[in-house]
Amino acid sequence: MAVTAIRVHGADNVAVVAADVQPGDVVRLDDGRQLRAVDVIPRGSKVALDPIAGGQPVVRYGERIGEATKDIAAGEYVHSHNLA
């Protein structure tokens, strides 16, 4: 299944999924970019667009919203278990 994700700002390294996502689903951005989901991601939640190394900033709306507490793969669910 293909699911749309919304990337608000060009500097964002996460996007918000518009529907529930299952592992292996294709996540499509409005710029045509696609990636495969690694995890179950609830609608309205964040997906990593690129790998984010532990300790690196997580950026949404062009602003730092925290840092990765561990390495996060592209397509992985980004939430309190890997973001502080």
ZIHUQUI-V134390 format. One record per run of one state. SS is the DSSP state (H for helix, E for strand, - for the rest). FROM is the first residue (numbers start at 1). LEN is the number of residues. If there is no record, write none. Layout:
ss->SS from->FROM len->LEN
ss->SS from->FROM len->LEN
This chain:
ss->- from->1 len->1
ss->E from->2 len->5
ss->- from->7 len->7
ss->E from->14 len->4
ss->- from->18 len->3
ss->E from->21 len->1
ss->- from->22 len->4
ss->E from->26 len->4
ss->- from->30 len->4
ss->E from->34 len->3
ss->- from->37 len->4
ss->E from->41 len->1
ss->- from->42 len->4
ss->E from->46 len->3
ss->- from->49 len->3
ss->E from->52 len->1
ss->- from->53 len->4
ss->E from->57 len->4
ss->- from->61 len->2
ss->E from->63 len->6
ss->- from->69 len->3
ss->E from->72 len->1
ss->- from->73 len->4
ss->E from->77 len->2
ss->- from->79 len->4
ss->E from->83 len->1
ss->- from->84 len->1
